[in-house]
Amino acid sequence: MPAFYVIGHKNPDTDAICSAIGHAALLRASGEEPHAEAARCGDVPQRTAWVLEKAGMEAPLLVTDVRTTAAMICRREIVQVHLTDTFLIAYRRMLSSGVRCVPVTDDDGKVHGMLRYLDLLELLLPAQTEGLSVRTVHVSLGKLAATLDAKSLGAEIPPADEEEDLILLVGASSQGTVDKRLEQAQKDGNVGQFLVICGDRPIVQRYAIERGARALLVTGNNPVSEDIRQFAVRKNVVLLTCHQDTASASTLIRCSRAVSHVMETAFTPIHGSDPVSRLRKRLASSKQDLFPVFDGPDHELLGVLSKSDLIDPPRIRLALVDHNEYAQAVNGVEEAEVVEVIDHHRLAGDLVSREPIRYLNEPVGSTSTLVARKFLHRDLTPDPGVAICLCAGIVSDTLCLTSPTTTQLDRDMLAWLGKIAGIDPKRFTEEFFAVGSLLATGTPEDILNADRKEFTEDGFKVSISQVEERGLQGFEARREELEDHLRSIAATHQYDLAVLAVTDITGHHSLVLAIGQDNILAKMPFERLDEALFDAPGVVSRKKQLFPAVCAALHHAK
């Protein structure tokens, strides 16, 4: 089940975070989205942090990208084989699981290669069909014995991790012929590599031991005499007995070889954070069947993905609050599934969806107002902590019902929520705005990004930041560094206009610092104090006063 986040805009203000908390609680309480979770895509402002502490709530989950990633859709139940596993083990595991490719790992879980179904044929069928190489297998005698479930009667079997080249000789010919071949091997100096396979043929068994073969395998559960056994011990020949017949045993010996010899080591890994949209393009031409998904700096194996998993993966589901423009939304919103929007701003026109969605947009002072009304309409009562958050969203966006954006609905919902939360809205507002002054304590980046929104209007790219203060006395001391940082932001993001409004919430007065094209600045409908500073008495609302003024300047500057 993909995640469902209720999330506000970038550089979230109190209304964005608190309306997300409130709406997520509503969705859970109503049963519409039992797993809805409040999220944010930016830092929590100082005043909002105070609200959350007062409400006894944790900050919403920080989500900076909502694209579907490999980690979200990979298969966590991994069918895998070990570096030292044999053909038979790998084949049975792949067959029982119905997979045709598996990762090959070591004791620490590190992936060393990928093993395909067809790769196993290289262990079973030699590439050459003539000469000694046809009969030579690189194998561990310990694994060979385990594969055959064989008993050891002669010299001690080496450890399972010790592999060697064994030359297979099936002792099915006449006794003389077998002896001649062993004698020739002695002359060639490689008889110590021979593994002689035979059934109930004591003379052939003795020839193999006498000539110094590396090992003797007696098949079909045939008995081995005591003198043959002791002879093998004296000559340091590994003597094994198995229940399979000679033909079956010969085949299974090849199945004892380790998969590490045929796995593909030049494989393409995937990191869990890789977005599916990028992987789809990157892996389109790859011939690899299965891709291991790694996580963390130690490349821990998280899961596996196939190309078919990338065709139409599940998407993260979102309810957007306090915005409806992709430019202001969390990164990757275009690849998520937006199922609902609750907002009180203008329509931007770039929001698209595959299916019809719930869309609520009304000209009220706060998104938290709309969320509160949804509780009321559903005959639900928010918890006191949620009510405190929604109160904070309303008083912050309406300056405690004094902003020109305030409506009767804002007043009604604040009164209703105040009773549930057990607070006096006026006193709460005073305490809220008394919390830390950004002009006094914040860095230029903090001040400009605490509540910044990006717009596109009439082909112009615009950024508007706003910081609310109890008085404007701290502005002059910070003016120069704020202007420098505003110029830097405008250059970095290529804004045609970048604005910072410092608003006195008690005197209903703003100073507007603006950097941009001269023809735009010349059309700003405020008193120009100098090259970059404007005086805006009575201006407190970005939505209803500042933004329309900027739009008018852009329109007349064209």
Secondary structure, 3 states (H helix, E strand, C coil): CCCEEEECCCCCCHHHHHHHHHHHHHHHHHCCCCCCEEEECCCCCHHHHHHHHHHCCCCCEECCECCCEHHHHCECCCCCEECCCEHHHHHHHHHHHCCCEEEEECCCCCEEEEEEHHHHHHHHCCCCCCCHHHHEEEEEHHHHHHHHCCEECCCCCCCCCCEEEEEEEECCCCHHHHHHHHHHHHHHCCHHHEEEEECCCHHHHHHHHHHCCCEEEECCCCCCCHHHHHHHHHCCCEEEECCCCHHHHHHHHHCCCEHHHCCECCCCCEECCCEHHHHHHHCCCCCCCEEEEEECCCCEEEEEEEHHHHCCCCCCEEEEECCCCHHHCCECHHHCEEEEEEECCCCCCCCCCCCCCEEEECCCCCHHHHHHHHHHHCCCCCCHHHHHHHHHHHHHHHCCCCCCCCCHHHHHHHHHHHHHHCCCHHHHHHHHHHCCCHHHHCCHHHHHHCCEEEEEECCEEEEEEEEEECCCCCHHHHHHHHHHHHHHHHHHHCCCEEEEEEEECCCCEEEEEEEECHHHHCCCCCEECCCCEEEEECCCCHHHHHHHHHHHHHHHHC
